[in-house]
Amino acid sequence: MAATTTWTDPITCPFCGGELASPGAGFMDHIDENGDCETEFERWRQNLASDLTGEWSG
Ligand SMILES: [Zn+2]
């Protein structure tokens, strides 16, 4: 499993740099309130998924 994002700090949003109330659940709340971050997160997750798909099918 290779995470390619530069997610260095679990309590900082990697997309806008905003501080999260807590790791994990705090991020889910954060993207709930920030549509731009949610969009970026979905894109990031789909990139990971397509990377994996490419590896497995390749
Ligand atoms: Zn954010």
N, CA, C, O and the ligand as a Tripos MOL2 file, in Angstrom:
@<TRIPOS>MOLECULE
protein
  233   231    59     0     0
PROTEIN
NO_CHARGES

@<TRIPOS>ATOM
      1 N           0.8550   -1.1980    0.0000 N.3       1 MET1
      2 CA          0.0000    0.0000    0.0000 C.3       1 MET1
      3 C           0.8820    1.2360    0.0000 C.2       1 MET1
      4 O           1.6020    1.4960    0.9640 O.2       1 MET1
      5 N           0.8230    1.9830   -1.0700 N.am      2 ALA2
      6 CA          1.6600    3.1660   -1.1700 C.3       2 ALA2
      7 C           0.8040    4.4250   -1.1940 C.2       2 ALA2
      8 O           0.1110    4.7030   -2.1730 O.2       2 ALA2
      9 N           0.8610    5.1710   -0.1180 N.am      3 ALA3
     10 CA          0.1600    6.4540   -0.0780 C.3       3 ALA3
     11 C           1.0770    7.5220   -0.6700 C.2       3 ALA3
     12 O           2.1770    7.7690   -0.1750 O.2       3 ALA3
     13 N           0.6020    8.1360   -1.7240 N.am      4 THR4
     14 CA          1.4680    9.0610   -2.4320 C.3       4 THR4
     15 C           1.2930   10.5050   -1.9800 C.2       4 THR4
     16 O           2.0580   11.3890   -2.3670 O.2       4 THR4
     17 N           0.2760   10.7310   -1.1560 N.am      5 THR5
     18 CA          0.0350   12.0960   -0.7190 C.3       5 THR5
     19 C           1.0600   12.5200    0.3370 C.2       5 THR5
     20 O           1.6600   11.6750    1.0010 O.2       5 THR5
     21 N           1.2490   13.7930    0.4820 N.am      6 THR6
     22 CA          2.1730   14.3080    1.4890 C.3       6 THR6
     23 C           1.4040   14.6010    2.7680 C.2       6 THR6
     24 O           1.2850   15.7470    3.2010 O.2       6 THR6
     25 N           0.8980   13.5510    3.3450 N.am      7 TRP7
     26 CA          0.0910   13.6840    4.5580 C.3       7 TRP7
     27 C           1.0090   13.4980    5.7580 C.2       7 TRP7
     28 O           1.1200   12.4020    6.3080 O.2       7 TRP7
     29 N           1.6520   14.5650    6.1480 N.am      8 THR8
     30 CA          2.6810   14.4730    7.1810 C.3       8 THR8
     31 C           2.1220   14.6390    8.5840 C.2       8 THR8
     32 O           2.6900   14.1290    9.5500 O.2       8 THR8
     33 N           1.0090   15.3500    8.6930 N.am      9 ASP9
     34 CA          0.4780   15.6480   10.0200 C.3       9 ASP9
     35 C          -0.9810   15.2070   10.1000 C.2       9 ASP9
     36 O          -1.8270   15.7520    9.3910 O.2       9 ASP9
     37 N          -1.2890   14.2210   10.9580 N.am     10 PRO10
     38 CA         -2.6420   13.6710   11.0010 C.3      10 PRO10
     39 C          -3.6840   14.6480   11.5230 C.2      10 PRO10
     40 O          -4.8790   14.4030   11.3600 O.2      10 PRO10
     41 N          -3.2740   15.7360   12.1400 N.am     11 ILE11
     42 CA         -4.2800   16.7000   12.6000 C.3      11 ILE11
     43 C          -4.2930   17.9560   11.7390 C.2      11 ILE11
     44 O          -4.8540   18.9800   12.1280 O.2      11 ILE11
     45 N          -3.6730   17.8680   10.5680 N.am     12 THR12
     46 CA         -3.7330   18.9810    9.6250 C.3      12 THR12
     47 C          -4.3300   18.4990    8.3120 C.2      12 THR12
     48 O          -3.9270   17.4620    7.7860 O.2      12 THR12
     49 N          -5.2820   19.2450    7.7860 N.am     13 CYS13
     50 CA         -5.8600   18.8930    6.4940 C.3      13 CYS13
     51 C          -4.7900   19.0530    5.4180 C.2      13 CYS13
     52 O          -4.2140   20.1320    5.2730 O.2      13 CYS13
     53 N          -4.5160   17.9770    4.6530 N.am     14 PRO14
     54 CA         -3.4670   18.0520    3.6320 C.3      14 PRO14
     55 C          -3.8940   18.8930    2.4310 C.2      14 PRO14
     56 O          -3.0650   19.2250    1.5830 O.2      14 PRO14
     57 N          -5.1530   19.2350    2.3540 N.am     15 PHE15
     58 CA         -5.6520   19.9380    1.1660 C.3      15 PHE15
     59 C          -5.7020   21.4490    1.3770 C.2      15 PHE15
     60 O          -5.4160   22.2050    0.4490 O.2      15 PHE15
     61 N          -6.0590   21.9040    2.5800 N.am     16 CYS16
     62 CA         -6.1280   23.3400    2.8110 C.3      16 CYS16
     63 C          -5.1930   23.7690    3.9360 C.2      16 CYS16
     64 O          -5.0140   24.9640    4.1760 O.2      16 CYS16
     65 N          -4.5900   22.7910    4.6330 N.am     17 GLY17
     66 CA         -3.6660   23.1230    5.7100 C.3      17 GLY17
     67 C          -4.3590   23.4760    7.0050 C.2      17 GLY17
     68 O          -3.7090   23.8640    7.9760 O.2      17 GLY17
     69 N          -5.6800   23.3440    7.0280 N.am     18 GLY18
     70 CA         -6.4360   23.6790    8.2300 C.3      18 GLY18
     71 C          -6.2080   22.6770    9.3470 C.2      18 GLY18
     72 O          -5.9210   21.5050    9.1030 O.2      18 GLY18
     73 N          -6.3380   23.1520   10.5650 N.am     19 GLU19
     74 CA         -6.1470   22.2670   11.7110 C.3      19 GLU19
     75 C          -7.4250   21.4800   11.9740 C.2      19 GLU19
     76 O          -8.5270   22.0240   11.8910 O.2      19 GLU19
     77 N          -7.2710   20.1900   12.2950 N.am     20 LEU20
     78 CA         -8.4040   19.3180   12.5620 C.3      20 LEU20
     79 C          -8.6010   19.1610   14.0580 C.2      20 LEU20
     80 O          -7.6470   19.2000   14.8350 O.2      20 LEU20
     81 N          -9.8620   18.9800   14.4500 N.am     21 ALA21
     82 CA        -10.1690   18.8070   15.8720 C.3      21 ALA21
     83 C          -9.5150   17.5370   16.4080 C.2      21 ALA21
     84 O          -9.0850   17.4920   17.5610 O.2      21 ALA21
     85 N          -9.4430   16.5050   15.5640 N.am     22 SER22
     86 CA         -8.8180   15.2490   15.9590 C.3      22 SER22
     87 C          -8.4560   14.4840   14.6950 C.2      22 SER22
     88 O          -9.0450   14.7260   13.6420 O.2      22 SER22
     89 N          -7.4910   13.5590   14.7790 N.am     23 PRO23
     90 CA         -7.1560   12.7510   13.6040 C.3      23 PRO23
     91 C          -8.3250   11.8500   13.2180 C.2      23 PRO23
     92 O          -9.0940   11.4460   14.0900 O.2      23 PRO23
     93 N          -8.4740   11.5370   11.9800 N.am     24 GLY24
     94 CA         -9.4950   10.5920   11.5300 C.3      24 GLY24
     95 C         -10.8760   11.2060   11.5250 C.2      24 GLY24
     96 O         -11.3020   11.7920   10.5300 O.2      24 GLY24
     97 N         -11.5830   11.0700   12.6490 N.am     25 ALA25
     98 CA        -12.9540   11.5730   12.7310 C.3      25 ALA25
     99 C         -12.9900   13.0790   12.5070 C.2      25 ALA25
    100 O         -13.9190   13.5930   11.8840 O.2      25 ALA25
    101 N         -11.9890   13.7820   13.0080 N.am     26 GLY26
    102 CA        -11.9190   15.2240   12.8130 C.3      26 GLY26
    103 C         -11.8150   15.5850   11.3480 C.2      26 GLY26
    104 O         -12.3660   16.5920   10.9030 O.2      26 GLY26
    105 N         -11.1110   14.7640   10.6070 N.am     27 PHE27
    106 CA        -10.9760   15.0180    9.1820 C.3      27 PHE27
    107 C         -12.3020   14.8140    8.4680 C.2      27 PHE27
    108 O         -12.6390   15.5690    7.5560 O.2      27 PHE27
    109 N         -13.0580   13.7960    8.8770 N.am     28 MET28
    110 CA        -14.3590   13.5550    8.2710 C.3      28 MET28
    111 C         -15.2940   14.7410    8.5330 C.2      28 MET28
    112 O         -16.0340   15.1610    7.6450 O.2      28 MET28
    113 N         -15.2540   15.2750    9.7590 N.am     29 ASP29
    114 CA        -16.0430   16.4690   10.0520 C.3      29 ASP29
    115 C         -15.5860   17.6310    9.1840 C.2      29 ASP29
    116 O         -16.3960   18.4010    8.6690 O.2      29 ASP29
    117 N         -14.2840   17.7390    9.0360 N.am     30 HIS30
    118 CA        -13.6910   18.8390    8.2910 C.3      30 HIS30
    119 C         -14.1470   18.8460    6.8290 C.2      30 HIS30
    120 O         -14.5640   19.8860    6.3190 O.2      30 HIS30
    121 N         -14.0720   17.7030    6.1570 N.am     31 ILE31
    122 CA        -14.4800   17.6580    4.7510 C.3      31 ILE31
    123 C         -15.9920   17.7950    4.6220 C.2      31 ILE31
    124 O         -16.5000   18.2120    3.5810 O.2      31 ILE31
    125 N         -16.7090   17.4390    5.6960 N.am     32 ASP32
    126 CA        -18.1460   17.6620    5.6990 C.3      32 ASP32
    127 C         -18.4540   19.1480    5.5960 C.2      32 ASP32
    128 O         -19.4330   19.5470    4.9640 O.2      32 ASP32
    129 N         -17.6220   19.9560    6.2160 N.am     33 GLU33
    130 CA        -17.8470   21.4030    6.2640 C.3      33 GLU33
    131 C         -17.1030   22.1410    5.1540 C.2      33 GLU33
    132 O         -17.3580   23.3210    4.9140 O.2      33 GLU33
    133 N         -16.1880   21.4520    4.4770 N.am     34 ASN34
    134 CA        -15.3890   22.1030    3.4390 C.3      34 ASN34
    135 C         -15.5040   21.3290    2.1230 C.2      34 ASN34
    136 O         -14.7950   20.3490    1.8950 O.2      34 ASN34
    137 N         -16.3920   21.7830    1.2870 N.am     35 GLY35
    138 CA        -16.6620   21.0800    0.0380 C.3      35 GLY35
    139 C         -15.4230   20.9330   -0.8380 C.2      35 GLY35
    140 O         -15.2400   19.9050   -1.4890 O.2      35 GLY35
    141 N         -14.5720   21.9570   -0.8560 N.am     36 ASP36
    142 CA        -13.3650   21.8900   -1.6810 C.3      36 ASP36
    143 C         -12.4620   20.7570   -1.2230 C.2      36 ASP36
    144 O         -11.9280   20.0090   -2.0420 O.2      36 ASP36
    145 N         -12.2950   20.6350    0.0820 N.am     37 CYS37
    146 CA        -11.4450   19.5770    0.6310 C.3      37 CYS37
    147 C         -12.0580   18.2090    0.3630 C.2      37 CYS37
    148 O         -11.3470   17.2450    0.0830 O.2      37 CYS37
    149 N         -13.3760   18.1330    0.4490 N.am     38 GLU38
    150 CA        -14.0370   16.8600    0.1800 C.3      38 GLU38
    151 C         -13.7950   16.4390   -1.2670 C.2      38 GLU38
    152 O         -13.5200   15.2730   -1.5480 O.2      38 GLU38
    153 N         -13.8990   17.4010   -2.1780 N.am     39 THR39
    154 CA        -13.6560   17.1190   -3.5990 C.3      39 THR39
    155 C         -12.2310   16.6090   -3.8040 C.2      39 THR39
    156 O         -12.0080   15.6200   -4.5020 O.2      39 THR39
    157 N         -11.2720   17.2950   -3.1860 N.am     40 GLU40
    158 CA         -9.8720   16.8920   -3.3130 C.3      40 GLU40
    159 C          -9.6500   15.5120   -2.7080 C.2      40 GLU40
    160 O          -8.9060   14.6970   -3.2530 O.2      40 GLU40
    161 N         -10.3000   15.2600   -1.5790 N.am     41 PHE41
    162 CA        -10.1600   13.9670   -0.9150 C.3      41 PHE41
    163 C         -10.7100   12.8480   -1.7910 C.2      41 PHE41
    164 O         -10.0830   11.7980   -1.9320 O.2      41 PHE41
    165 N         -11.8830   13.0750   -2.3780 N.am     42 GLU42
    166 CA        -12.4710   12.0640   -3.2660 C.3      42 GLU42
    167 C         -11.5510   11.7790   -4.4490 C.2      42 GLU42
    168 O         -11.3620   10.6300   -4.8490 O.2      42 GLU42
    169 N         -10.9830   12.8490   -4.9980 N.am     43 ARG43
    170 CA        -10.0800   12.6940   -6.1430 C.3      43 ARG43
    171 C          -8.8400   11.9020   -5.7360 C.2      43 ARG43
    172 O          -8.3840   11.0140   -6.4570 O.2      43 ARG43
    173 N          -8.3060   12.2460   -4.5640 N.am     44 TRP44
    174 CA         -7.1160   11.5620   -4.0500 C.3      44 TRP44
    175 C          -7.4010   10.0750   -3.8580 C.2      44 TRP44
    176 O          -6.5960    9.2160   -4.2180 O.2      44 TRP44
    177 N          -8.5870    9.7930   -3.2720 N.am     45 ARG45
    178 CA         -8.9340    8.4050   -3.0000 C.3      45 ARG45
    179 C          -9.1180    7.6340   -4.3140 C.2      45 ARG45
    180 O          -8.7210    6.4730   -4.4190 O.2      45 ARG45
    181 N          -9.7140    8.2810   -5.2980 N.am     46 GLN46
    182 CA         -9.9040    7.6130   -6.5830 C.3      46 GLN46
    183 C          -8.5770    7.3860   -7.2840 C.2      46 GLN46
    184 O          -8.4070    6.3840   -7.9780 O.2      46 GLN46
    185 N          -7.6420    8.2970   -7.1130 N.am     47 ASN47
    186 CA         -6.3010    8.1040   -7.6690 C.3      47 ASN47
    187 C          -5.6440    6.8770   -7.0680 C.2      47 ASN47
    188 O          -5.0430    6.0740   -7.7820 O.2      47 ASN47
    189 N          -5.7570    6.7310   -5.7540 N.am     48 LEU48
    190 CA         -5.2110    5.5500   -5.0970 C.3      48 LEU48
    191 C          -5.8600    4.2950   -5.6590 C.2      48 LEU48
    192 O          -5.1750    3.3250   -5.9840 O.2      48 LEU48
    193 N          -7.1880    4.3180   -5.7740 N.am     49 ALA49
    194 CA         -7.9280    3.1520   -6.2540 C.3      49 ALA49
    195 C          -7.4960    2.7990   -7.6750 C.2      49 ALA49
    196 O          -7.3010    1.6250   -7.9920 O.2      49 ALA49
    197 N          -7.3480    3.8050   -8.5260 N.am     50 SER50
    198 CA         -6.9880    3.5080   -9.9160 C.3      50 SER50
    199 C          -5.5330    3.0420  -10.0040 C.2      50 SER50
    200 O          -5.1910    2.2290  -10.8630 O.2      50 SER50
    201 N          -4.6840    3.5530   -9.1240 N.am     51 ASP51
    202 CA         -3.3110    3.0510   -9.0760 C.3      51 ASP51
    203 C          -3.3010    1.5650   -8.7470 C.2      51 ASP51
    204 O          -2.6030    0.7830   -9.3930 O.2      51 ASP51
    205 N          -4.0760    1.1810   -7.7460 N.am     52 LEU52
    206 CA         -4.1350   -0.2240   -7.3430 C.3      52 LEU52
    207 C          -4.7130   -1.0740   -8.4680 C.2      52 LEU52
    208 O          -4.2000   -2.1500   -8.7760 O.2      52 LEU52
    209 N          -5.7830   -0.5780   -9.0710 N.am     53 THR53
    210 CA         -6.4070   -1.3230  -10.1660 C.3      53 THR53
    211 C          -5.3930   -1.5380  -11.2900 C.2      53 THR53
    212 O          -5.3030   -2.6250  -11.8610 O.2      53 THR53
    213 N          -4.6340   -0.4880  -11.5970 N.am     54 GLY54
    214 CA         -3.6380   -0.6030  -12.6530 C.3      54 GLY54
    215 C          -2.6030   -1.6620  -12.3190 C.2      54 GLY54
    216 O          -2.1950   -2.4350  -13.1850 O.2      54 GLY54
    217 N          -2.1790   -1.6970  -11.0590 N.am     55 GLU55
    218 CA         -1.1970   -2.6980  -10.6630 C.3      55 GLU55
    219 C          -1.7360   -4.1120  -10.8010 C.2      55 GLU55
    220 O          -1.0800   -5.0080  -11.3320 O.2      55 GLU55
    221 N          -2.9750   -4.2820  -10.2940 N.am     56 TRP56
    222 CA         -3.5320   -5.6310  -10.2700 C.3      56 TRP56
    223 C          -3.8700   -6.1350  -11.6720 C.2      56 TRP56
    224 O          -3.6970   -7.3170  -11.9660 O.2      56 TRP56
    225 N          -4.3460   -5.2500  -12.5270 N.am     57 SER57
    226 CA         -4.7550   -5.7020  -13.8500 C.3      57 SER57
    227 C          -3.5770   -5.7180  -14.8360 C.2      57 SER57
    228 O          -3.6330   -6.3650  -15.8810 O.2      57 SER57
    229 N          -2.5050   -4.9860  -14.4730 N.am     58 GLY58
    230 CA         -1.4160   -4.8040  -15.4050 C.3      58 GLY58
    231 C          -0.6130   -6.0680  -15.5750 C.2      58 GLY58
    232 O           0.3540   -6.0870  -16.3370 O.2      58 GLY58
    233 ZN         -9.2230   21.2330    4.4100 Zn       59 ZN59
@<TRIPOS>BOND
     1     1     2 1
     2     2     3 1
     3     3     4 2
     4     3     5 am
     5     5     6 1
     6     6     7 1
     7     7     8 2
     8     7     9 am
     9     9    10 1
    10    10    11 1
    11    11    12 2
    12    11    13 am
    13    13    14 1
    14    14    15 1
    15    15    16 2
    16    15    17 am
    17    17    18 1
    18    18    19 1
    19    19    20 2
    20    19    21 am
    21    21    22 1
    22    22    23 1
    23    23    24 2
    24    23    25 am
    25    25    26 1
    26    26    27 1
    27    27    28 2
    28    27    29 am
    29    29    30 1
    30    30    31 1
    31    31    32 2
    32    31    33 am
    33    33    34 1
    34    34    35 1
    35    35    36 2
    36    35    37 am
    37    37    38 1
    38    38    39 1
    39    39    40 2
    40    39    41 am
    41    41    42 1
    42    42    43 1
    43    43    44 2
    44    43    45 am
    45    45    46 1
    46    46    47 1
    47    47    48 2
    48    47    49 am
    49    49    50 1
    50    50    51 1
    51    51    52 2
    52    51    53 am
    53    53    54 1
    54    54    55 1
    55    55    56 2
    56    55    57 am
    57    57    58 1
    58    58    59 1
    59    59    60 2
    60    59    61 am
    61    61    62 1
    62    62    63 1
    63    63    64 2
    64    63    65 am
    65    65    66 1
    66    66    67 1
    67    67    68 2
    68    67    69 am
    69    69    70 1
    70    70    71 1
    71    71    72 2
    72    71    73 am
    73    73    74 1
    74    74    75 1
    75    75    76 2
    76    75    77 am
    77    77    78 1
    78    78    79 1
    79    79    80 2
    80    79    81 am
    81    81    82 1
    82    82    83 1
    83    83    84 2
    84    83    85 am
    85    85    86 1
    86    86    87 1
    87    87    88 2
    88    87    89 am
    89    89    90 1
    90    90    91 1
    91    91    92 2
    92    91    93 am
    93    93    94 1
    94    94    95 1
    95    95    96 2
    96    95    97 am
    97    97    98 1
    98    98    99 1
    99    99   100 2
   100    99   101 am
   101   101   102 1
   102   102   103 1
   103   103   104 2
   104   103   105 am
   105   105   106 1
   106   106   107 1
   107   107   108 2
   108   107   109 am
   109   109   110 1
   110   110   111 1
   111   111   112 2
   112   111   113 am
   113   113   114 1
   114   114   115 1
   115   115   116 2
   116   115   117 am
   117   117   118 1
   118   118   119 1
   119   119   120 2
   120   119   121 am
   121   121   122 1
   122   122   123 1
   123   123   124 2
   124   123   125 am
   125   125   126 1
   126   126   127 1
   127   127   128 2
   128   127   129 am
   129   129   130 1
   130   130   131 1
   131   131   132 2
   132   131   133 am
   133   133   134 1
   134   134   135 1
   135   135   136 2
   136   135   137 am
   137   137   138 1
   138   138   139 1
   139   139   140 2
   140   139   141 am
   141   141   142 1
   142   142   143 1
   143   143   144 2
   144   143   145 am
   145   145   146 1
   146   146   147 1
   147   147   148 2
   148   147   149 am
   149   149   150 1
   150   150   151 1
   151   151   152 2
   152   151   153 am
   153   153   154 1
   154   154   155 1
   155   155   156 2
   156   155   157 am
   157   157   158 1
   158   158   159 1
   159   159   160 2
   160   159   161 am
   161   161   162 1
   162   162   163 1
   163   163   164 2
   164   163   165 am
   165   165   166 1
   166   166   167 1
   167   167   168 2
   168   167   169 am
   169   169   170 1
   170   170   171 1
   171   171   172 2
   172   171   173 am
   173   173   174 1
   174   174   175 1
   175   175   176 2
   176   175   177 am
   177   177   178 1
   178   178   179 1
   179   179   180 2
   180   179   181 am
   181   181   182 1
   182   182   183 1
   183   183   184 2
   184   183   185 am
   185   185   186 1
   186   186   187 1
   187   187   188 2
   188   187   189 am
   189   189   190 1
   190   190   191 1
   191   191   192 2
   192   191   193 am
   193   193   194 1
   194   194   195 1
   195   195   196 2
   196   195   197 am
   197   197   198 1
   198   198   199 1
   199   199   200 2
   200   199   201 am
   201   201   202 1
   202   202   203 1
   203   203   204 2
   204   203   205 am
   205   205   206 1
   206   206   207 1
   207   207   208 2
   208   207   209 am
   209   209   210 1
   210   210   211 1
   211   211   212 2
   212   211   213 am
   213   213   214 1
   214   214   215 1
   215   215   216 2
   216   215   217 am
   217   217   218 1
   218   218   219 1
   219   219   220 2
   220   219   221 am
   221   221   222 1
   222   222   223 1
   223   223   224 2
   224   223   225 am
   225   225   226 1
   226   226   227 1
   227   227   228 2
   228   227   229 am
   229   229   230 1
   230   230   231 1
   231   231   232 2
@<TRIPOS>SUBSTRUCTURE
     1 MET1         2 RESIDUE 1 A MET
     2 ALA2         6 RESIDUE 1 A ALA
     3 ALA3        10 RESIDUE 1 A ALA
     4 THR4        14 RESIDUE 1 A THR
     5 THR5        18 RESIDUE 1 A THR
     6 THR6        22 RESIDUE 1 A THR
     7 TRP7        26 RESIDUE 1 A TRP
     8 THR8        30 RESIDUE 1 A THR
     9 ASP9        34 RESIDUE 1 A ASP
    10 PRO10       38 RESIDUE 1 A PRO
    11 ILE11       42 RESIDUE 1 A ILE
    12 THR12       46 RESIDUE 1 A THR
    13 CYS13       50 RESIDUE 1 A CYS
    14 PRO14       54 RESIDUE 1 A PRO
    15 PHE15       58 RESIDUE 1 A PHE
    16 CYS16       62 RESIDUE 1 A CYS
    17 GLY17       66 RESIDUE 1 A GLY
    18 GLY18       70 RESIDUE 1 A GLY
    19 GLU19       74 RESIDUE 1 A GLU
    20 LEU20       78 RESIDUE 1 A LEU
    21 ALA21       82 RESIDUE 1 A ALA
    22 SER22       86 RESIDUE 1 A SER
    23 PRO23       90 RESIDUE 1 A PRO
    24 GLY24       94 RESIDUE 1 A GLY
    25 ALA25       98 RESIDUE 1 A ALA
    26 GLY26      102 RESIDUE 1 A GLY
    27 PHE27      106 RESIDUE 1 A PHE
    28 MET28      110 RESIDUE 1 A MET
    29 ASP29      114 RESIDUE 1 A ASP
    30 HIS30      118 RESIDUE 1 A HIS
    31 ILE31      122 RESIDUE 1 A ILE
    32 ASP32      126 RESIDUE 1 A ASP
    33 GLU33      130 RESIDUE 1 A GLU
    34 ASN34      134 RESIDUE 1 A ASN
    35 GLY35      138 RESIDUE 1 A GLY
    36 ASP36      142 RESIDUE 1 A ASP
    37 CYS37      146 RESIDUE 1 A CYS
    38 GLU38      150 RESIDUE 1 A GLU
    39 THR39      154 RESIDUE 1 A THR
    40 GLU40      158 RESIDUE 1 A GLU
    41 PHE41      162 RESIDUE 1 A PHE
    42 GLU42      166 RESIDUE 1 A GLU
    43 ARG43      170 RESIDUE 1 A ARG
    44 TRP44      174 RESIDUE 1 A TRP
    45 ARG45      178 RESIDUE 1 A ARG
    46 GLN46      182 RESIDUE 1 A GLN
    47 ASN47      186 RESIDUE 1 A ASN
    48 LEU48      190 RESIDUE 1 A LEU
    49 ALA49      194 RESIDUE 1 A ALA
    50 SER50      198 RESIDUE 1 A SER
    51 ASP51      202 RESIDUE 1 A ASP
    52 LEU52      206 RESIDUE 1 A LEU
    53 THR53      210 RESIDUE 1 A THR
    54 GLY54      214 RESIDUE 1 A GLY
    55 GLU55      218 RESIDUE 1 A GLU
    56 TRP56      222 RESIDUE 1 A TRP
    57 SER57      226 RESIDUE 1 A SER
    58 GLY58      230 RESIDUE 1 A GLY
    59 ZN59       233 GROUP 0 **** ****
